Amino acid sequence: MRDAFFQALYYSTPPRIFGRRVLPFSLSHSFLLSGLENGIVHASEGSRSDLLHAVWVCGIDHKSNSANLLNPPLLRMMWFAALSKRYNYETERLKFMQYVSDFLEVPEHWQGESDGRGFRAPWQFHFVMTAAANFGATIDEAWNMPVALARCYYDVWAESQGDKSLVSQSEIRNIARMKEAGIE
């Protein structure tokens, strides 16, 4: 059983996928790939080109992705696509899915314990704003923050504001013991 706060702070070695080193899966990566409706991230399914595009995006920081959005480096992208044919698609897809999963390990929350209001703006913007306003990050630093770390900072801030929805590690252990004992 991993502690999401520990994982978020210390998991920092992303893999190589198709031979390309990706950065920690950030708020910017999440927002950009979702906004572009990339099939690999959007529905955990997608084509080889969806996966290649997701790996390309995840290998670049927020500022570079913003610049590349309107002026993509097509020759470098085509070269990357050509080199990727040396790799097994399914193996690389599984590595990518594990990479995203590792960077989305977030704290548990009690169901129904929040005030019930969901976000109206994209959740990534809430985490960026919280990191910038309360934790001293610049806007670019906040966009480059790994999703799980940003969520942990957000949860700490929310708890300091009265949110009681976080499940502690001792509560998780007690629930696991109860399940093992057949008590539910």
Buried (B, 14 or more C-beta within 10 A) or exposed (E): EEEBBEBBBEBEEBEBBBEBEBBBBBBBBBBBBBEBEBBBBBEEEBEBEBBBBBBBBBBBBBEEBBEBEEEEBEEEBEEBBEEBEEBEBEEBBEBBBEBBEBBBBBBBBEEEEEEEEEEEEBBBBBBBBBBBEBBEBEEBBBBBBBBBBBBBBBBBBBEEEEBEBBBEBEEBEEBEEEEEEEEE
